[in-house]
């Protein structure tokens, strides 16, 4: 049975956390703890259940500071992460709150364990909510993050000042609005509609790009003359290489978008060619 499982994973080219055997996961150093085996033949006394020690990076620590008048100034809960690779040790914040001299919470940060979203809220002196923001944390150690979800700002009286939405890429999406103190809408834009119009325009232009041969498409992606790629991975690698200098952060060239359309069309032609070859 074990031999069949190993063969199956060899075909797939990857281990599976739920389907692989315990031995496979131990050999690959996925499991690093000892396997817990308990004999219940002699009874069910839980005091006899020996276990290995908890990891140090799981412990929670708390810090508290106080104003001169005794009111709480600062509260923070965090985990201490050990150094990893070339990165130094780091503190992974779980909860953090800041209070003014009067005892009002002015900043509330919450980064729940086991989830990638960090919430940050600011408050006015009158305890009303000033702003609420959400971040998707890409790396808990460096805290590299991007904006996510709904971001809102409020006036001191409680009325909404702005509503901005962000998609999974950290870009504005949907209806974004800004309001006056009396609640009137001062500015509004539908970013999703705007993006979709650009997508449609891009696809139309790409469809108009005529590449007469697979060889022409291969040369446009940077392959040597006369060489046609043999697998999709090779095509995608050259495609990413060609796209990198065309990114708006890399070049102000107004014609970069047109060149990106040509490169995208070339990739499409090559992928279709490889699919046709594979199907016989």
Backbone as CSV, one residue per row, in Angstrom:
resi,resn,N_x,N_y,N_z,CA_x,CA_y,CA_z,C_x,C_y,C_z
1,UNK,0.832,-1.214,0.000,0.000,0.000,0.000,0.855,1.247,0.000
2,UNK,1.938,1.231,0.820,2.830,2.382,0.891,3.494,2.636,-0.453
3,UNK,3.884,1.545,-1.143,4.519,1.681,-2.449,3.608,2.355,-3.445
4,UNK,2.332,2.047,-3.394,1.376,2.678,-4.302,1.254,4.157,-4.020
5,UNK,1.241,4.516,-2.732,1.119,5.938,-2.376,2.330,6.707,-2.868
6,UNK,3.532,6.133,-2.677,4.757,6.795,-3.125,4.733,6.983,-4.627
7,UNK,4.295,5.937,-5.361,4.228,6.029,-6.813,3.249,7.105,-7.233
8,UNK,2.145,7.173,-6.531,1.127,8.182,-6.854,1.696,9.585,-6.714
9,UNK,2.418,9.819,-5.622,2.977,11.153,-5.413,4.102,11.446,-6.388
10,UNK,4.823,10.413,-6.791,5.876,10.622,-7.778,5.275,11.095,-9.092
11,UNK,4.112,10.514,-9.452,3.428,10.939,-10.671,2.975,12.384,-10.557
12,UNK,2.493,12.771,-9.389,1.996,14.124,-9.202,3.137,15.125,-9.050
13,UNK,4.299,14.648,-8.610,5.442,15.531,-8.469,5.423,16.373,-7.223
14,UNK,4.552,16.059,-6.270,4.481,16.868,-5.049,3.860,16.058,-3.923
15,UNK,4.280,16.374,-2.703,3.654,15.779,-1.531,2.309,16.431,-1.277
16,UNK,1.444,15.713,-0.589,0.147,16.249,-0.202,0.012,16.119,1.304
17,UNK,-0.288,17.223,1.992,-0.340,17.230,3.445,-1.347,16.230,3.995
18,UNK,-2.429,15.994,3.268,-3.503,15.135,3.777,-3.448,13.707,3.220
19,UNK,-2.833,13.507,2.052,-2.832,12.191,1.431,-1.518,11.436,1.612
20,UNK,-0.436,12.166,1.880,0.856,11.509,2.051,0.893,10.778,3.388
21,UNK,1.722,9.729,3.456,1.851,8.968,4.694,2.664,9.750,5.719
22,UNK,2.556,9.332,6.979,3.308,9.981,8.049,4.807,9.861,7.791
23,UNK,5.254,8.678,7.328,6.676,8.463,7.074,7.203,9.411,6.003
24,UNK,6.426,9.611,4.938,6.847,10.513,3.863,6.996,11.947,4.380
25,UNK,6.040,12.377,5.174,6.081,13.736,5.702,7.205,13.914,6.718
26,UNK,7.564,12.841,7.442,8.681,12.919,8.370,10.011,12.977,7.626
27,UNK,10.157,12.169,6.590,11.393,12.150,5.807,11.616,13.494,5.128
28,UNK,10.535,14.110,4.646,10.626,15.412,3.973,10.740,16.567,4.954
29,UNK,10.753,16.255,6.263,10.854,17.263,7.319,9.647,18.201,7.341
30,UNK,8.500,17.678,6.868,7.252,18.431,7.028,6.789,18.281,8.470
31,UNK,6.741,17.036,8.933,6.526,16.769,10.354,7.886,16.835,11.058
32,UNK,8.015,17.673,12.065,9.276,17.788,12.803,9.119,17.377,14.263
33,UNK,7.911,17.065,14.695,7.665,16.600,16.050,7.617,15.070,16.066
34,UNK,7.745,14.511,17.249,7.637,13.075,17.382,6.174,12.659,17.238
35,UNK,5.958,11.505,16.639,4.595,10.995,16.503,4.070,10.568,17.872
36,UNK,2.878,11.018,18.217,2.283,10.692,19.517,1.543,9.359,19.435
37,UNK,2.018,8.410,20.214,1.373,7.100,20.259,1.060,6.761,21.718
38,UNK,-0.176,6.437,21.989,-0.630,6.184,23.355,-1.317,4.827,23.415
39,UNK,-1.018,4.057,24.441,-1.687,2.759,24.649,-2.810,2.946,25.659
40,UNK,-4.019,2.672,25.236,-5.181,2.852,26.104,-5.658,1.535,26.714
41,UNK,-4.849,0.489,26.582,-5.271,-0.821,27.091,-5.357,-0.844,28.610
42,UNK,-4.542,0.009,29.273,-4.496,0.000,30.739,-5.344,1.096,31.381
43,UNK,-6.178,1.755,30.609,-7.050,2.777,31.186,-6.975,4.094,30.442
44,UNK,-7.685,5.071,30.997,-7.852,6.336,30.282,-7.457,7.530,31.148
45,UNK,-6.484,7.346,32.025,-6.027,8.424,32.897,-5.207,9.422,32.082
46,UNK,-5.689,10.658,31.956,-5.021,11.651,31.121,-3.667,12.060,31.662
47,UNK,-3.394,11.823,32.955,-2.095,12.181,33.521,-0.967,11.339,32.933
48,UNK,-1.308,10.222,32.325,-0.290,9.343,31.747,0.054,9.710,30.302
49,UNK,-0.628,10.704,29.744,-0.415,11.065,28.344,0.783,12.001,28.218
50,UNK,1.941,11.450,27.970,3.143,12.257,27.817,3.170,12.903,26.433
51,UNK,3.691,14.138,26.359,3.775,14.849,25.093,5.077,15.631,25.045
52,UNK,5.537,15.952,23.832,6.752,16.745,23.726,6.455,18.207,24.060
53,UNK,7.502,18.991,24.264,7.341,20.373,24.717,6.737,21.262,23.641
54,UNK,6.067,22.335,24.087,5.540,23.338,23.159,6.694,24.146,22.560
55,UNK,6.505,24.617,21.319,7.517,25.452,20.684,7.530,26.846,21.303
56,UNK,8.724,27.439,21.362,8.875,28.755,21.977,8.143,29.846,21.202
57,UNK,8.071,29.717,19.870,7.452,30.790,19.079,5.932,30.825,19.232
58,UNK,5.368,29.900,20.010,3.926,29.928,20.230,3.501,30.732,21.443
59,UNK,4.458,31.098,22.313,4.112,31.836,23.521,3.722,33.282,23.207
60,UNK,2.757,33.799,23.967,2.316,35.184,23.834,2.896,36.020,24.968
61,UNK,3.329,37.226,24.629,3.880,38.161,25.611,3.066,39.449,25.578
62,UNK,2.978,40.113,26.705,2.218,41.363,26.797,3.074,42.460,27.418
63,UNK,2.882,43.683,26.925,3.552,44.863,27.471,2.492,45.899,27.824
64,UNK,2.678,46.614,28.935,1.760,47.674,29.339,2.560,48.883,29.829
65,UNK,2.146,50.055,29.405,2.728,51.306,29.891,1.591,52.189,30.396
66,UNK,1.902,53.100,31.337,0.865,53.934,31.945,1.293,55.408,31.941
67,UNK,0.289,56.288,31.828,0.533,57.734,31.956,0.855,58.072,33.414
68,UNK,1.348,59.272,33.621,1.693,59.704,34.995,0.473,59.717,35.912
69,UNK,-0.723,59.906,35.328,-1.930,59.932,36.158,-2.477,58.531,36.454
70,UNK,-1.787,57.500,35.995,-2.198,56.130,36.267,-3.025,55.486,35.167
71,UNK,-3.551,56.289,34.226,-4.329,55.718,33.126,-3.417,54.934,32.178
72,UNK,-3.977,53.917,31.590,-3.199,53.095,30.669,-2.805,53.902,29.434
73,UNK,-1.565,53.771,29.014,-1.040,54.498,27.856,-0.878,53.583,26.647
74,UNK,-0.519,52.337,26.906,-0.114,51.452,25.823,-0.322,50.001,26.253
75,UNK,-0.849,49.210,25.346,-1.025,47.783,25.612,-0.688,47.026,24.341
76,UNK,0.107,45.965,24.495,0.546,45.227,23.308,0.725,43.752,23.636
77,UNK,0.202,42.885,22.740,0.397,41.446,22.836,1.091,40.984,21.560
78,UNK,2.111,40.139,21.709,2.873,39.714,20.537,3.485,38.340,20.747
79,UNK,3.931,37.743,19.644,4.701,36.511,19.670,6.135,36.822,19.258
80,UNK,7.090,36.121,19.852,8.487,36.307,19.505,8.883,35.252,18.477
81,UNK,9.164,35.691,17.238,9.532,34.764,16.177,11.051,34.630,16.114
82,UNK,11.570,33.415,16.049,13.029,33.234,15.975,13.560,33.651,14.616
83,UNK,14.881,33.830,14.523,15.500,34.158,13.248,15.268,33.045,12.243
84,UNK,15.136,33.417,10.983,14.853,32.433,9.938,15.704,32.764,8.717
85,UNK,16.564,31.820,8.314,17.432,32.081,7.174,18.351,33.250,7.476
86,UNK,18.339,34.247,6.621,19.158,35.432,6.849,18.417,36.537,7.573
87,UNK,17.165,36.276,7.963,16.362,37.296,8.624,16.525,37.217,10.140
88,UNK,16.586,38.366,10.804,16.747,38.379,12.261,15.444,38.016,12.970
89,UNK,15.482,37.777,14.283,14.250,37.533,15.037,13.282,38.698,14.888
90,UNK,12.001,38.422,15.043,10.991,39.465,14.873,9.855,39.244,15.866
91,UNK,9.072,40.290,16.076,7.904,40.215,16.934,6.652,40.272,16.069
92,UNK,5.779,39.305,16.251,4.543,39.236,15.477,3.425,39.780,16.341
93,UNK,2.967,40.996,16.042,1.945,41.632,16.854,0.623,40.880,16.721
94,UNK,-0.101,40.757,17.831,-1.421,40.145,17.847,-2.476,41.209,18.128
95,UNK,-2.170,42.080,19.100,-3.084,43.169,19.447,-2.273,44.339,20.008
96,UNK,-2.673,45.546,19.656,-1.972,46.726,20.151,-2.967,47.880,20.289
97,UNK,-2.938,48.557,21.447,-3.834,49.678,21.692,-3.065,50.839,22.318
98,UNK,-3.401,52.050,21.897,-2.794,53.264,22.450,-3.905,54.149,23.025
99,UNK,-3.663,54.699,24.220,-4.659,55.509,24.916,-4.085,56.904,25.207
100,UNK,-4.957,57.918,25.184,-4.504,59.255,25.553,-4.543,59.410,27.074
101,UNK,-4.142,60.594,27.559,-4.058,60.830,29.007,-5.409,60.652,29.681
102,UNK,-6.482,60.969,28.954,-7.818,60.843,29.533,-8.347,59.421,29.558
103,UNK,-7.606,58.474,28.984,-8.032,57.080,28.992,-8.780,56.635,27.754
104,UNK,-8.881,57.532,26.744,-9.594,57.175,25.514,-8.660,56.421,24.575
105,UNK,-9.123,55.294,24.042,-8.339,54.531,23.068,-8.322,55.312,21.753
106,UNK,-7.112,55.654,21.279,-6.989,56.427,20.047,-6.547,55.569,18.870
107,UNK,-5.965,54.405,19.156,-5.517,53.497,18.096,-5.713,52.059,18.553
108,UNK,-6.348,51.251,17.694,-6.606,49.844,18.004,-6.170,49.000,16.811
109,UNK,-5.164,48.158,17.029,-4.652,47.280,15.972,-4.917,45.840,16.380
110,UNK,-5.486,45.051,15.467,-5.773,43.645,15.759,-5.318,42.788,14.589
111,UNK,-4.465,41.810,14.883,-3.943,40.905,13.868,-4.103,39.487,14.396
112,UNK,-5.302,38.944,14.266,-5.641,37.657,14.848,-4.730,36.528,14.381
113,UNK,-4.439,35.606,15.274,-3.596,34.465,14.936,-4.295,33.563,13.923
114,UNK,-3.533,33.053,12.981,-4.082,32.112,12.013,-4.817,32.752,10.855
115,UNK,-4.762,34.074,10.740,-5.404,34.733,9.595,-4.506,35.860,9.089
116,UNK,-4.600,36.203,7.796,-3.650,37.143,7.197,-4.071,38.617,7.226
117,UNK,-5.216,38.930,7.823,-5.706,40.304,7.782,-5.442,41.057,9.090
118,UNK,-4.914,42.257,8.954,-4.678,43.137,10.095,-5.664,44.294,10.035
119,UNK,-6.339,44.547,11.135,-7.308,45.634,11.240,-6.705,46.782,12.045
120,UNK,-6.904,48.022,11.558,-6.394,49.199,12.260,-7.508,50.253,12.348
121,UNK,-7.776,50.718,13.569,-8.815,51.717,13.778,-8.257,52.902,14.569
122,UNK,-8.597,54.111,14.132,-8.243,55.330,14.851,-9.524,55.955,15.413
123,UNK,-9.403,56.641,16.552,-10.566,57.242,17.209,-10.296,58.709,17.547
124,UNK,-11.367,59.487,17.539,-11.291,60.891,17.972,-11.267,60.958,19.498
125,UNK,-10.975,62.148,20.001,-10.941,62.346,21.454,-12.297,62.110,22.087
126,UNK,-13.370,62.322,21.295,-14.723,62.095,21.809,-15.138,60.620,21.730
127,UNK,-14.179,59.737,21.429,-14.353,58.280,21.365,-15.076,57.801,20.109
128,UNK,-15.430,58.727,19.224,-16.039,58.308,17.954,-14.961,57.766,17.018
129,UNK,-15.371,56.841,16.161,-14.449,56.235,15.212,-13.995,57.270,14.179
130,UNK,-12.697,57.376,13.981,-12.116,58.307,13.014,-11.849,57.618,11.678
131,UNK,-11.318,56.410,11.719,-11.058,55.652,10.490,-10.943,54.171,10.809
132,UNK,-11.242,53.347,9.828,-11.064,51.893,9.947,-10.459,51.385,8.650
133,UNK,-9.400,50.596,8.800,-8.618,50.150,7.651,-8.276,48.676,7.797
134,UNK,-8.125,47.998,6.661,-7.818,46.577,6.652,-6.624,46.341,5.731
135,UNK,-5.708,45.481,6.179,-4.519,45.150,5.404,-4.417,43.639,5.227
136,UNK,-3.952,43.219,4.049,-3.583,41.814,3.843,-2.085,41.726,4.060
137,UNK,-1.669,40.983,5.079,-0.256,40.876,5.438,0.361,39.722,4.657
138,UNK,1.264,40.038,3.752,1.899,39.027,2.912,2.984,38.260,3.659
139,UNK,3.639,38.923,4.605,4.743,38.297,5.349,4.666,38.748,6.798
140,UNK,4.396,37.821,7.713,4.261,38.169,9.128,5.565,38.660,9.739
141,UNK,6.689,38.280,9.153,7.984,38.652,9.714,8.372,40.079,9.318
142,UNK,8.260,40.392,8.045,8.616,41.736,7.579,7.416,42.682,7.615
143,UNK,6.212,42.120,7.768,4.955,42.864,7.774,4.719,43.604,6.456
144,UNK,5.255,43.056,5.370,4.933,43.585,4.048,3.447,43.352,3.804
145,UNK,2.702,44.413,3.472,1.239,44.327,3.409,0.705,45.117,2.226
146,UNK,-0.582,44.898,1.953,-1.269,45.713,0.954,-2.676,46.019,1.449
147,UNK,-3.241,47.110,0.970,-4.582,47.493,1.385,-5.595,46.447,0.912
148,UNK,-6.656,46.260,1.712,-7.660,45.255,1.378,-9.021,45.683,1.914
149,UNK,-10.068,45.177,1.277,-11.418,45.392,1.792,-11.869,46.844,1.785
150,UNK,-12.761,47.184,2.726,-13.347,48.519,2.814,-12.542,49.410,3.769
151,UNK,-12.171,50.567,3.299,-11.524,51.594,4.124,-12.515,52.742,4.293
152,UNK,-12.724,53.158,5.531,-13.669,54.229,5.786,-13.058,55.290,6.700
153,UNK,-13.421,56.538,6.448,-13.070,57.661,7.319,-14.358,58.327,7.778
154,UNK,-14.326,58.923,8.992,-15.521,59.536,9.557,-15.210,60.950,10.061
155,UNK,-16.219,61.797,10.032,-16.114,63.126,10.626,-16.287,63.011,12.149
156,UNK,-15.824,63.990,12.901,-15.952,63.935,14.368,-17.382,63.730,14.847
157,UNK,-18.349,64.190,14.041,-19.746,64.027,14.430,-20.290,62.641,14.166
158,UNK,-19.552,61.819,13.416,-19.985,60.447,13.159,-20.345,60.157,11.715
159,UNK,-20.595,61.205,10.895,-20.941,60.966,9.493,-19.740,60.428,8.715
160,UNK,-20.032,59.628,7.690,-18.978,59.037,6.866,-18.301,60.118,6.021
161,UNK,-16.992,60.112,6.006,-16.203,61.065,5.225,-15.774,60.468,3.883
162,UNK,-15.403,59.189,3.882,-15.017,58.518,2.637,-15.201,57.018,2.764
163,UNK,-15.452,56.369,1.630,-15.559,54.911,1.530,-14.752,54.471,0.317
164,UNK,-13.658,53.740,0.555,-12.802,53.266,-0.523,-12.691,51.751,-0.414
165,UNK,-12.869,51.060,-1.549,-12.766,49.603,-1.569,-11.483,49.167,-2.282
166,UNK,-10.873,48.067,-1.779,-9.666,47.528,-2.402,-9.860,46.046,-2.695
167,UNK,-9.379,45.609,-3.868,-9.521,44.198,-4.247,-8.348,43.376,-3.719
168,UNK,-8.270,42.116,-4.142,-7.220,41.230,-3.658,-5.818,41.640,-4.070
169,UNK,-5.709,42.509,-5.066,-4.412,42.993,-5.506,-4.015,44.307,-4.834
170,UNK,-4.859,44.790,-3.922,-4.560,46.054,-3.262,-4.877,47.269,-4.114
171,UNK,-5.734,47.104,-5.122,-6.114,48.203,-6.007,-7.555,48.632,-5.712
172,UNK,-7.838,49.905,-5.902,-9.201,50.394,-5.713,-10.154,49.639,-6.631
173,UNK,-11.353,49.327,-6.128,-12.333,48.617,-6.934,-13.734,49.061,-6.526
174,UNK,-14.713,48.688,-7.341,-16.104,49.012,-7.027,-16.346,50.506,-6.938
175,UNK,-17.421,50.891,-6.226,-17.755,52.300,-6.041,-16.967,52.874,-4.865
176,UNK,-16.208,53.918,-5.115,-15.480,54.641,-4.072,-16.083,56.046,-3.983
177,UNK,-16.300,56.517,-2.738,-17.013,57.783,-2.546,-16.368,58.648,-1.478
178,UNK,-16.579,59.965,-1.608,-16.206,60.929,-0.574,-17.427,61.824,-0.311
179,UNK,-17.622,62.161,0.974,-18.830,62.876,1.381,-18.475,64.179,2.086
180,UNK,-19.431,65.119,2.057,-19.334,66.327,2.854,-19.827,66.030,4.268
181,UNK,-19.608,66.970,5.178,-20.021,66.745,6.565,-21.522,66.582,6.706
182,UNK,-22.298,67.134,5.755,-23.755,66.999,5.817,-24.258,65.728,5.149
183,UNK,-23.337,64.883,4.668,-23.723,63.619,4.056,-23.863,63.643,2.548
184,UNK,-23.705,64.817,1.925,-23.812,64.894,0.467,-22.589,64.246,-0.190
185,UNK,-22.818,63.601,-1.329,-21.736,62.946,-2.062,-20.954,64.003,-2.832
186,UNK,-19.650,64.079,-2.579,-18.786,65.062,-3.238,-18.016,64.461,-4.406
187,UNK,-17.769,63.157,-4.341,-16.972,62.500,-5.391,-17.312,61.019,-5.397
188,UNK,-17.423,60.433,-6.595,-17.720,59.002,-6.705,-17.127,58.476,-8.003
189,UNK,-16.630,57.252,-7.957,-16.072,56.629,-9.166,-16.250,55.118,-9.072
190,UNK,-16.649,54.499,-10.189,-16.793,53.045,-10.265,-15.540,52.489,-10.931
191,UNK,-14.603,52.033,-10.132,-13.335,51.541,-10.668,-13.491,50.225,-11.410
192,UNK,-14.386,49.344,-10.925,-14.567,48.055,-11.592,-15.044,48.248,-13.026
193,UNK,-15.973,49.161,-13.223,-16.467,49.453,-14.577,-15.347,49.998,-15.444
194,UNK,-14.524,50.876,-14.861,-13.403,51.458,-15.579,-12.405,50.384,-15.978
195,UNK,-12.083,49.479,-15.039,-11.139,48.399,-15.336,-11.674,47.485,-16.425
196,UNK,-12.975,47.134,-16.350,-13.553,46.218,-17.324,-13.505,46.813,-18.723
197,UNK,-13.727,48.121,-18.834,-13.642,48.784,-20.136,-12.229,48.674,-20.700
198,UNK,-11.233,48.801,-19.832,-9.846,48.695,-20.274,-9.508,47.263,-20.668
199,UNK,-10.053,46.286,-19.927,-9.832,44.879,-20.271,-10.412,44.576,-21.640
200,UNK,-11.633,45.046,-21.887,-12.279,44.817,-23.177,-11.476,45.459,-24.309
201,UNK,-10.977,46.668,-24.061,-10.182,47.370,-25.068,-8.886,46.621,-25.342
202,UNK,-8.258,46.123,-24.268,-7.007,45.367,-24.420,-7.235,44.105,-25.240
203,UNK,-8.288,43.343,-24.903,-8.566,42.096,-25.612,-8.891,42.333,-27.081
204,UNK,-9.572,43.448,-27.351,-9.885,43.792,-28.744,-8.609,44.064,-29.524
205,UNK,-7.718,44.855,-28.923,-6.455,45.175,-29.598,-5.604,43.926,-29.791
206,UNK,-5.614,43.036,-28.782,-4.819,41.814,-28.888,-5.324,40.943,-30.028
207,UNK,-6.656,40.915,-30.192,-7.229,40.113,-31.261,-6.893,40.635,-32.643
208,UNK,-6.556,41.938,-32.729,-6.218,42.538,-34.015,-4.754,42.335,-34.392
209,UNK,-3.936,41.916,-33.423,-2.516,41.674,-33.702,-2.385,40.369,-34.477
210,UNK,-1.864,40.444,-35.693,-1.760,39.273,-36.562,-0.331,38.755,-36.560
211,UNK,-0.143,37.572,-35.998,1.156,36.903,-36.037,1.024,35.750,-37.028
212,UNK,1.746,35.846,-38.130,1.543,34.908,-39.236,2.062,33.506,-38.961
213,UNK,2.978,33.348,-38.001,3.545,32.023,-37.774,3.951,31.834,-36.324
214,UNK,4.133,30.562,-35.959,4.617,30.225,-34.622,6.041,30.730,-34.449
215,UNK,6.841,30.670,-35.506,8.220,31.156,-35.442,8.259,32.648,-35.114
216,UNK,7.360,33.399,-35.710,7.302,34.841,-35.454,6.936,35.110,-33.998
217,UNK,5.985,34.347,-33.478,5.577,34.498,-32.084,6.737,34.162,-31.155
218,UNK,7.486,33.080,-31.484,8.618,32.678,-30.656,9.694,33.759,-30.630
219,UNK,9.981,34.351,-31.764,10.994,35.414,-31.821,10.541,36.641,-31.044
220,UNK,9.243,36.937,-31.090,8.722,38.093,-30.362,8.869,37.915,-28.856
221,UNK,8.814,36.659,-28.383,8.992,36.389,-26.965,10.464,36.303,-26.568
222,UNK,11.365,36.332,-27.579,12.789,36.345,-27.263,13.516,35.049,-27.529
223,UNK,12.838,34.067,-28.116,13.517,32.818,-28.462,14.396,33.041,-29.701
224,UNK,15.476,32.280,-29.791,16.378,32.416,-30.928,15.677,32.014,-32.210
225,UNK,16.114,32.599,-33.312,15.496,32.328,-34.602,15.561,30.835,-34.923
226,UNK,14.415,30.300,-35.294,14.342,28.885,-35.641,14.034,27.974,-34.474
227,UNK,14.033,28.513,-33.247,13.727,27.679,-32.083,12.285,27.885,-31.649
228,UNK,11.565,26.791,-31.524,10.187,26.828,-31.033,10.163,26.141,-29.673
229,UNK,9.626,26.781,-28.645,9.606,26.174,-27.291,8.840,24.858,-27.292
230,UNK,9.249,23.959,-26.365,8.670,22.623,-26.318,7.663,22.427,-25.190
231,UNK,7.579,23.372,-24.248,6.612,23.211,-23.157,6.093,24.580,-22.718
232,UNK,4.940,24.555,-22.061,4.270,25.792,-21.643,5.081,26.555,-20.599
233,UNK,5.791,25.820,-19.733,6.591,26.475,-18.715,7.659,27.363,-19.322
234,UNK,8.273,26.893,-20.397,9.300,27.673,-21.092,8.703,28.941,-21.687
235,UNK,7.508,28.809,-22.234,6.812,29.976,-22.804,6.511,30.995,-21.715
236,UNK,5.994,30.530,-20.583,5.628,31.447,-19.506,6.851,32.141,-18.911
237,UNK,7.970,31.441,-18.826,9.189,32.061,-18.298,9.652,33.201,-19.195
238,UNK,9.649,32.988,-20.497,10.063,34.040,-21.430,9.044,35.181,-21.443
239,UNK,7.774,34.811,-21.280,6.719,35.834,-21.240,6.917,36.771,-20.053
240,UNK,7.178,36.198,-18.868,7.408,37.024,-17.678,8.659,37.888,-17.845
241,UNK,9.683,37.319,-18.462,10.926,38.061,-18.686,10.683,39.255,-19.609
242,UNK,9.879,39.050,-20.641,9.559,40.128,-21.584,8.662,41.189,-20.955
243,UNK,7.777,40.762,-20.052,6.821,41.696,-19.450,7.460,42.597,-18.398
244,UNK,8.490,42.093,-17.712,9.086,42.829,-16.604,9.489,44.259,-16.964
245,UNK,10.236,44.491,-18.052,10.620,45.875,-18.373,9.477,46.736,-18.904
246,UNK,8.317,46.110,-19.166,7.164,46.858,-19.677,6.258,47.362,-18.561
247,UNK,6.547,46.954,-17.316,5.716,47.368,-16.182,5.790,48.885,-16.018
248,UNK,4.659,49.543,-15.695,4.658,51.010,-15.526,5.683,51.526,-14.520
249,UNK,6.021,50.695,-13.518,7.027,51.109,-12.541,8.435,51.067,-13.113
250,UNK,8.602,50.380,-14.261,9.923,50.213,-14.858,10.185,51.171,-16.013
251,UNK,9.120,51.597,-16.689,9.324,52.463,-17.846,8.158,53.441,-18.021
252,UNK,8.461,54.699,-18.411,7.399,55.676,-18.696,6.981,55.645,-20.166
253,UNK,7.545,54.719,-20.948,7.292,54.634,-22.385,5.799,54.452,-22.654
254,UNK,5.174,55.403,-23.365,3.729,55.284,-23.642,3.401,54.125,-24.588
255,UNK,4.394,53.636,-25.334,4.159,52.533,-26.255,4.327,51.169,-25.587
256,UNK,4.649,51.162,-24.292,4.869,49.895,-23.584,3.604,49.040,-23.588
257,UNK,2.437,49.691,-23.489,1.179,48.933,-23.477,0.976,48.196,-24.800
258,UNK,1.331,48.850,-25.902,1.176,48.213,-27.207,2.129,47.029,-27.343
259,UNK,3.336,47.173,-26.832,4.293,46.065,-26.888,3.843,44.911,-25.996
260,UNK,3.211,45.256,-24.871,2.682,44.211,-23.992,1.571,43.432,-24.686
261,UNK,0.753,44.122,-25.478,-0.307,43.459,-26.239,0.301,42.465,-27.225
262,UNK,1.379,42.855,-27.894,2.033,41.964,-28.850,2.620,40.742,-28.140
263,UNK,3.267,40.975,-27.003,3.862,39.876,-26.242,2.775,38.916,-25.748
264,UNK,1.654,39.455,-25.293,0.550,38.614,-24.824,-0.029,37.783,-25.962
265,UNK,-0.126,38.398,-27.131,-0.635,37.676,-28.296,0.330,36.558,-28.702
266,UNK,1.624,36.837,-28.627,2.623,35.827,-28.965,2.534,34.641,-28.009
267,UNK,2.371,34.917,-26.730,2.222,33.842,-25.745,1.006,32.991,-26.063
268,UNK,-0.099,33.643,-26.402,-1.337,32.917,-26.712,-1.148,32.004,-27.909
269,UNK,-0.468,32.495,-28.958,-0.225,31.697,-30.164,0.615,30.464,-29.846
270,UNK,1.669,30.649,-29.034,2.540,29.528,-28.690,1.838,28.493,-27.812
271,UNK,1.041,28.952,-26.869,0.307,28.014,-26.005,-0.710,27.200,-26.810
272,UNK,-1.371,27.839,-27.757,-2.315,27.118,-28.614,-1.577,26.089,-29.475
273,UNK,-0.414,26.471,-29.945,0.396,25.555,-30.775,0.813,24.339,-29.949
274,UNK,1.277,24.540,-28.731,1.701,23.425,-27.886,0.525,22.532,-27.498
275,UNK,-0.646,23.146,-27.289,-1.832,22.361,-26.968,-2.228,21.482,-28.147
276,UNK,-2.099,22.021,-29.356,-2.443,21.249,-30.542,-1.469,20.099,-30.747
277,UNK,-0.164,20.333,-30.487,0.837,19.283,-30.614,0.580,18.179,-29.600
278,UNK,0.225,18.564,-28.354,-0.010,17.582,-27.303,-1.223,16.710,-27.590
279,UNK,-2.237,17.291,-28.243,-3.462,16.538,-28.539,-3.318,15.665,-29.776
280,UNK,-2.184,15.838,-30.481,-1.932,14.993,-31.665,-2.586,15.536,-32.908
